Amino acid sequence: MKNLLFIPCFNDIKNCEKVLSEIHNVCKNNFDILIINDGSKGKINFKSNIFNLKIINLKNNYGVGFSIKMAINYALANNYKKFCRIDSDGEHDPKYIEDFFKELNNTDFSIGKRKIVHKERILKTMSKKTINYLINKLFNLSFEDYNCGMMGLGQNPMQIIKKGYLISYPEPQIIMELCNKKFTYSVIPINQRKRYFGDSSINFFRGVDFILVTFFFILNYILNRKND
């Protein structure tokens, strides 16, 4: 069975190359790797004699929603049965990758529930808690972490995601869509580390943008559902 690990990267080339080195050290050779370098300054230069590695360098930055959609289209076109995403900044420990693929033997999709083992910015923490509360309250769900970038998808969920448009911060959207379609899921606890180098992209303005974009998606989702 073909498995694909997807790593989106934007201006995190140094971190991404370190993530790849770590994957070499802790993972077995039971998946291929796709990296979409989303308009970063510079190109990723990493060769592997262990994993089948493909790097797509985009000239412009289109956002993580676009990259995920592109990666899923690539996975389906190349007949990958299982898909796992991990971020490029080093916050997700590669030791969990095989757990996500393994869970897809029994469920349609798997999502991470992060335990933050370091101090986060208050705005980042509050924005995530606000989104968690809104979605659970409005849609009668009970997830504790809608924003974890580490997730696994089987082939049927990938077909659903392929059909729609993904917003700039697509993790809550993906979970809501798949739950609405009654797909089975599993939740995998993970420890989230500090990123290797640099600062998080979620500054004050990105934090506000995240809340607004997600809020208007939720509002639009409710209105469209009432019109169905």
C-alpha positions in Angstrom: 0.0 0.0 0.0 1.4 3.4 -1.0 1.7 6.0 1.7 2.6 9.7 1.1 4.0 12.1 3.7 3.3 15.7 2.8 5.3 18.7 4.2 4.2 22.2 3.3 7.0 24.8 3.6 6.9 28.6 3.4 10.1 30.5 4.4 11.1 27.5 6.6 13.8 26.0 4.4 16.4 25.6 7.2 13.8 24.0 9.5 12.4 21.8 6.7 15.8 20.3 5.9 16.3 19.5 9.6 12.9 17.8 9.7 14.0 15.7 6.7 17.2 14.7 8.5 15.2 13.7 11.6 12.8 11.7 9.5 15.8 9.8 8.1 16.9 8.9 11.6 13.5 7.8 13.2 11.3 6.5 10.4 11.2 3.3 8.3 11.1 3.5 4.6 7.4 2.8 4.2 6.3 6.1 2.7 7.2 8.6 0.0 7.7 12.3 0.8 6.2 15.3 -1.1 7.3 18.8 -0.2 5.6 21.8 -1.6 7.9 24.8 -1.2 5.2 27.5 -1.3 7.0 30.6 -2.7 9.8 30.6 -0.1 12.9 32.7 -0.7 15.3 30.1 -1.9 14.9 26.4 -2.8 15.1 23.3 -0.7 18.2 21.2 -1.5 17.9 17.8 0.0 18.7 14.4 -1.5 17.6 11.1 -0.1 18.9 7.6 -0.7 16.3 6.2 1.7 13.0 7.8 0.8 11.4 8.6 -2.5 11.4 12.4 -2.2 9.7 14.9 -4.5 10.0 18.7 -4.1 7.8 21.1 -5.9 9.0 24.7 -5.8 6.2 27.3 -6.4 7.2 30.7 -7.6 4.6 32.5 -5.5 3.0 32.0 -2.1 -0.5 30.6 -2.3 -1.1 29.5 1.3 -1.4 26.2 3.1 -4.9 25.6 1.9 -3.8 25.7 -1.7 -0.7 23.5 -0.9 -2.8 20.8 0.8 -5.3 20.7 -2.1 -2.4 20.4 -4.5 -0.8 17.6 -2.4 -4.0 15.7 -2.2 -4.5 15.9 -6.0 -1.0 14.6 -6.4 -1.6 11.7 -3.9 -4.8 10.7 -5.7 -3.3 11.0 -9.2 -0.4 8.7 -8.1 -2.7 6.2 -6.3 -1.5 6.8 -2.8 -3.9 5.1 -0.3 -2.8 7.0 2.8 -1.8 10.6 3.3 -0.1 12.2 6.3 0.8 15.9 6.8 3.5 17.2 9.0 4.6 20.8 9.4 8.0 22.0 8.3 9.0 24.0 11.4 10.0 21.1 13.6 7.1 21.4 16.0 5.7 18.0 15.1 8.0 15.1 16.1 8.5 12.7 13.2 8.3 9.8 15.6 4.5 10.1 15.3 4.3 9.7 11.5 4.0 6.0 11.5 1.2 6.1 14.2 -0.9 8.3 11.8 -0.5 5.9 8.9 -1.2 2.9 11.2 -4.4 4.4 12.5 -5.7 4.7 8.9 -6.0 0.9 8.8 -9.0 1.2 11.1 -10.4 4.8 10.5 -11.0 7.1 7.6 -8.9 10.0 9.1 -6.7 10.7 12.1 -6.0 14.1 13.7 -3.4 15.2 16.3 -4.3 16.5 19.7 -1.4 18.5 20.9 0.1 18.8 24.3 2.1 22.1 24.2 5.3 21.5 26.1 6.5 25.0 25.8 5.1 28.5 26.4 3.0 29.9 23.6 2.0 33.4 22.8 -1.2 34.4 24.5 -2.9 35.5 21.2 -2.1 32.1 19.6 -3.5 30.2 22.5 -6.7 32.3 22.8 -7.4 32.2 19.1 -7.3 28.4 19.1 -9.5 28.1 22.2 -12.0 30.5 20.7 -12.3 28.5 17.5 -12.6 25.2 19.5 -15.4 26.6 21.6 -17.3 28.0 18.6 -17.2 24.9 16.4 -18.0 22.5 19.3 -20.9 24.7 20.4 -22.4 25.3 17.0 -22.0 21.8 15.5 -22.2 19.6 18.6 -18.7 18.3 18.2 -16.2 17.6 21.0 -12.7 18.1 19.5 -10.1 19.7 21.7 -7.7 20.8 18.9 -9.0 21.9 15.5 -5.8 23.5 14.5 -3.2 20.7 14.6 -1.4 20.6 11.3 -0.5 16.9 11.7 -3.2 14.7 10.3 -3.8 11.6 8.3 -6.3 11.0 5.5 -7.5 7.9 3.8 -8.4 7.8 0.1 -12.1 8.5 0.5 -11.6 11.6 2.7 -9.1 12.8 0.1 -11.7 12.5 -2.6 -14.1 14.7 -0.6 -11.4 17.4 0.1 -10.4 17.4 -3.5 -13.8 18.6 -4.6 -13.9 21.8 -2.5 -12.1 25.0 -1.9 -9.8 25.2 1.1 -9.5 28.4 3.1 -6.2 29.9 4.3 -6.3 28.0 7.6 -8.0 24.8 6.5 -7.6 22.4 9.5 -11.0 23.2 11.1 -12.7 23.1 7.7 -11.3 19.7 6.9 -12.4 18.2 10.2 -15.9 19.8 10.0 -16.4 18.6 6.4 -15.3 15.0 7.1 -17.4 14.8 10.3 -20.4 16.1 8.4 -19.8 13.2 5.9 -19.8 10.7 8.9 -16.3 9.5 8.3 -14.7 7.6 11.2 -11.7 9.2 12.9 -9.1 8.7 15.6 -7.4 11.2 17.8 -3.7 10.8 18.4 -2.1 12.6 21.3 1.2 14.3 20.4 3.7 16.5 22.2 4.3 19.7 20.3 7.8 21.0 20.5 9.3 24.4 19.9 10.1 25.1 16.2 13.7 24.6 15.4 14.6 28.1 14.2 12.9 31.4 14.0 9.5 32.6 15.2 6.0 31.4 14.6 4.2 32.9 11.6 1.2 33.6 13.9 1.9 37.2 15.0 -0.8 39.6 16.1 -2.1 40.4 12.6 -2.0 36.7 11.5 -3.8 35.7 14.7 -6.6 38.2 14.0 -6.7 37.1 10.4 -7.0 33.5 11.5 -9.9 34.2 13.7 -11.8 36.3 11.1 -11.2 33.9 8.2 -12.3 30.9 10.3 -15.3 32.7 11.8 -16.6 33.8 8.4 -16.1 30.2 7.1 -18.2 28.9 10.0 -20.9 31.5 9.3 -20.9 30.7 5.6 -21.0 27.0 6.4 -24.1 27.5 8.6 -25.9 29.6 6.0 -25.2 27.1 3.2 -26.3 24.2 5.4 -29.7 25.9 6.1 -30.2 26.4 2.4 -29.6 22.8 1.5 
